[in-house]
Amino acid sequence: MDSLKNVLYWLIANSLGGFNRGRILEELFQKPQNANELSKNLEIEYKTIRYHLKVLEENGILTSVGGGYGKTYFPTESLETNKQYFVEIWDKIGKKSNKD
């Protein structure tokens, strides 16, 4: 599972947009949501949310059900099982900056 931790670190701490991806993951750990809900709840442009969801899904961090505007996103089972990786990274670096 170290590879999951490495991917999370890269996506949150070491790439442009990492802060927003961290916020999205934090929100999805609370409850599954679609892009529109995330956009409203996080006050981030819809297109930006869609981009970050795509990146997270392509890297095996999120999974989705449905399609179109109702497509709902969930943390993968692997991420749910290893949530401590996200928490560790987010606590260290994620909440320190709102530059992205």
MODELLER restraints for C-alpha pairs under 7 A, 6 or more apart:
rsr = mdl.restraints
at = mdl.atoms
rsr.add(forms.Gaussian(group=physical.xy_distance, feature=features.Distance(at['CA:5:A'], at['CA:85:A']), mean=5.67, stdev=0.5))
rsr.add(forms.Gaussian(group=physical.xy_distance, feature=features.Distance(at['CA:8:A'], at['CA:86:A']), mean=6.76, stdev=0.5))
rsr.add(forms.Gaussian(group=physical.xy_distance, feature=features.Distance(at['CA:9:A'], at['CA:89:A']), mean=6.53, stdev=0.5))
rsr.add(forms.Gaussian(group=physical.xy_distance, feature=features.Distance(at['CA:11:A'], at['CA:18:A']), mean=5.62, stdev=0.5))
rsr.add(forms.Gaussian(group=physical.xy_distance, feature=features.Distance(at['CA:12:A'], at['CA:18:A']), mean=3.81, stdev=0.5))
rsr.add(forms.Gaussian(group=physical.xy_distance, feature=features.Distance(at['CA:12:A'], at['CA:19:A']), mean=6.11, stdev=0.5))
rsr.add(forms.Gaussian(group=physical.xy_distance, feature=features.Distance(at['CA:12:A'], at['CA:21:A']), mean=6.21, stdev=0.5))
rsr.add(forms.Gaussian(group=physical.xy_distance, feature=features.Distance(at['CA:12:A'], at['CA:22:A']), mean=5.82, stdev=0.5))
rsr.add(forms.Gaussian(group=physical.xy_distance, feature=features.Distance(at['CA:12:A'], at['CA:94:A']), mean=6.86, stdev=0.5))
rsr.add(forms.Gaussian(group=physical.xy_distance, feature=features.Distance(at['CA:13:A'], at['CA:93:A']), mean=6.48, stdev=0.5))
rsr.add(forms.Gaussian(group=physical.xy_distance, feature=features.Distance(at['CA:13:A'], at['CA:94:A']), mean=6.70, stdev=0.5))
rsr.add(forms.Gaussian(group=physical.xy_distance, feature=features.Distance(at['CA:16:A'], at['CA:100:A']), mean=6.60, stdev=0.5))
rsr.add(forms.Gaussian(group=physical.xy_distance, feature=features.Distance(at['CA:17:A'], at['CA:100:A']), mean=4.99, stdev=0.5))
rsr.add(forms.Gaussian(group=physical.xy_distance, feature=features.Distance(at['CA:19:A'], at['CA:94:A']), mean=5.75, stdev=0.5))
rsr.add(forms.Gaussian(group=physical.xy_distance, feature=features.Distance(at['CA:19:A'], at['CA:97:A']), mean=6.99, stdev=0.5))
rsr.add(forms.Gaussian(group=physical.xy_distance, feature=features.Distance(at['CA:19:A'], at['CA:98:A']), mean=6.43, stdev=0.5))
rsr.add(forms.Gaussian(group=physical.xy_distance, feature=features.Distance(at['CA:19:A'], at['CA:100:A']), mean=5.93, stdev=0.5))
rsr.add(forms.Gaussian(group=physical.xy_distance, feature=features.Distance(at['CA:20:A'], at['CA:100:A']), mean=6.51, stdev=0.5))
rsr.add(forms.Gaussian(group=physical.xy_distance, feature=features.Distance(at['CA:21:A'], at['CA:52:A']), mean=6.11, stdev=0.5))
rsr.add(forms.Gaussian(group=physical.xy_distance, feature=features.Distance(at['CA:22:A'], at['CA:90:A']), mean=6.81, stdev=0.5))
rsr.add(forms.Gaussian(group=physical.xy_distance, feature=features.Distance(at['CA:22:A'], at['CA:94:A']), mean=6.38, stdev=0.5))
rsr.add(forms.Gaussian(group=physical.xy_distance, feature=features.Distance(at['CA:28:A'], at['CA:74:A']), mean=6.28, stdev=0.5))
rsr.add(forms.Gaussian(group=physical.xy_distance, feature=features.Distance(at['CA:28:A'], at['CA:75:A']), mean=6.74, stdev=0.5))
rsr.add(forms.Gaussian(group=physical.xy_distance, feature=features.Distance(at['CA:29:A'], at['CA:75:A']), mean=6.89, stdev=0.5))
rsr.add(forms.Gaussian(group=physical.xy_distance, feature=features.Distance(at['CA:32:A'], at['CA:72:A']), mean=6.41, stdev=0.5))
rsr.add(forms.Gaussian(group=physical.xy_distance, feature=features.Distance(at['CA:32:A'], at['CA:73:A']), mean=5.59, stdev=0.5))
rsr.add(forms.Gaussian(group=physical.xy_distance, feature=features.Distance(at['CA:32:A'], at['CA:74:A']), mean=5.17, stdev=0.5))
rsr.add(forms.Gaussian(group=physical.xy_distance, feature=features.Distance(at['CA:33:A'], at['CA:72:A']), mean=5.20, stdev=0.5))
rsr.add(forms.Gaussian(group=physical.xy_distance, feature=features.Distance(at['CA:33:A'], at['CA:73:A']), mean=5.62, stdev=0.5))
rsr.add(forms.Gaussian(group=physical.xy_distance, feature=features.Distance(at['CA:34:A'], at['CA:70:A']), mean=5.96, stdev=0.5))
rsr.add(forms.Gaussian(group=physical.xy_distance, feature=features.Distance(at['CA:34:A'], at['CA:71:A']), mean=5.57, stdev=0.5))
rsr.add(forms.Gaussian(group=physical.xy_distance, feature=features.Distance(at['CA:34:A'], at['CA:72:A']), mean=4.31, stdev=0.5))
rsr.add(forms.Gaussian(group=physical.xy_distance, feature=features.Distance(at['CA:34:A'], at['CA:73:A']), mean=5.94, stdev=0.5))
rsr.add(forms.Gaussian(group=physical.xy_distance, feature=features.Distance(at['CA:35:A'], at['CA:46:A']), mean=6.76, stdev=0.5))
rsr.add(forms.Gaussian(group=physical.xy_distance, feature=features.Distance(at['CA:35:A'], at['CA:49:A']), mean=6.23, stdev=0.5))
rsr.add(forms.Gaussian(group=physical.xy_distance, feature=features.Distance(at['CA:35:A'], at['CA:50:A']), mean=6.20, stdev=0.5))
rsr.add(forms.Gaussian(group=physical.xy_distance, feature=features.Distance(at['CA:36:A'], at['CA:46:A']), mean=6.40, stdev=0.5))
rsr.add(forms.Gaussian(group=physical.xy_distance, feature=features.Distance(at['CA:39:A'], at['CA:45:A']), mean=5.95, stdev=0.5))
rsr.add(forms.Gaussian(group=physical.xy_distance, feature=features.Distance(at['CA:39:A'], at['CA:46:A']), mean=5.22, stdev=0.5))
rsr.add(forms.Gaussian(group=physical.xy_distance, feature=features.Distance(at['CA:39:A'], at['CA:49:A']), mean=6.23, stdev=0.5))
rsr.add(forms.Gaussian(group=physical.xy_distance, feature=features.Distance(at['CA:56:A'], at['CA:62:A']), mean=5.67, stdev=0.5))
rsr.add(forms.Gaussian(group=physical.xy_distance, feature=features.Distance(at['CA:57:A'], at['CA:63:A']), mean=5.87, stdev=0.5))
rsr.add(forms.Gaussian(group=physical.xy_distance, feature=features.Distance(at['CA:61:A'], at['CA:75:A']), mean=6.14, stdev=0.5))
rsr.add(forms.Gaussian(group=physical.xy_distance, feature=features.Distance(at['CA:61:A'], at['CA:76:A']), mean=5.71, stdev=0.5))
rsr.add(forms.Gaussian(group=physical.xy_distance, feature=features.Distance(at['CA:61:A'], at['CA:79:A']), mean=6.38, stdev=0.5))
rsr.add(forms.Gaussian(group=physical.xy_distance, feature=features.Distance(at['CA:62:A'], at['CA:73:A']), mean=6.50, stdev=0.5))
rsr.add(forms.Gaussian(group=physical.xy_distance, feature=features.Distance(at['CA:62:A'], at['CA:74:A']), mean=5.57, stdev=0.5))
rsr.add(forms.Gaussian(group=physical.xy_distance, feature=features.Distance(at['CA:62:A'], at['CA:75:A']), mean=4.51, stdev=0.5))
rsr.add(forms.Gaussian(group=physical.xy_distance, feature=features.Distance(at['CA:62:A'], at['CA:76:A']), mean=5.02, stdev=0.5))
rsr.add(forms.Gaussian(group=physical.xy_distance, feature=features.Distance(at['CA:63:A'], at['CA:73:A']), mean=5.77, stdev=0.5))
rsr.add(forms.Gaussian(group=physical.xy_distance, feature=features.Distance(at['CA:63:A'], at['CA:74:A']), mean=5.36, stdev=0.5))
rsr.add(forms.Gaussian(group=physical.xy_distance, feature=features.Distance(at['CA:63:A'], at['CA:75:A']), mean=6.17, stdev=0.5))
rsr.add(forms.Gaussian(group=physical.xy_distance, feature=features.Distance(at['CA:63:A'], at['CA:76:A']), mean=5.57, stdev=0.5))
rsr.add(forms.Gaussian(group=physical.xy_distance, feature=features.Distance(at['CA:64:A'], at['CA:71:A']), mean=6.46, stdev=0.5))
rsr.add(forms.Gaussian(group=physical.xy_distance, feature=features.Distance(at['CA:64:A'], at['CA:72:A']), mean=5.38, stdev=0.5))
rsr.add(forms.Gaussian(group=physical.xy_distance, feature=features.Distance(at['CA:64:A'], at['CA:73:A']), mean=4.39, stdev=0.5))
rsr.add(forms.Gaussian(group=physical.xy_distance, feature=features.Distance(at['CA:64:A'], at['CA:74:A']), mean=5.99, stdev=0.5))
rsr.add(forms.Gaussian(group=physical.xy_distance, feature=features.Distance(at['CA:65:A'], at['CA:71:A']), mean=5.71, stdev=0.5))
rsr.add(forms.Gaussian(group=physical.xy_distance, feature=features.Distance(at['CA:65:A'], at['CA:72:A']), mean=5.36, stdev=0.5))
rsr.add(forms.Gaussian(group=physical.xy_distance, feature=features.Distance(at['CA:65:A'], at['CA:73:A']), mean=6.69, stdev=0.5))
rsr.add(forms.Gaussian(group=physical.xy_distance, feature=features.Distance(at['CA:66:A'], at['CA:72:A']), mean=6.35, stdev=0.5))
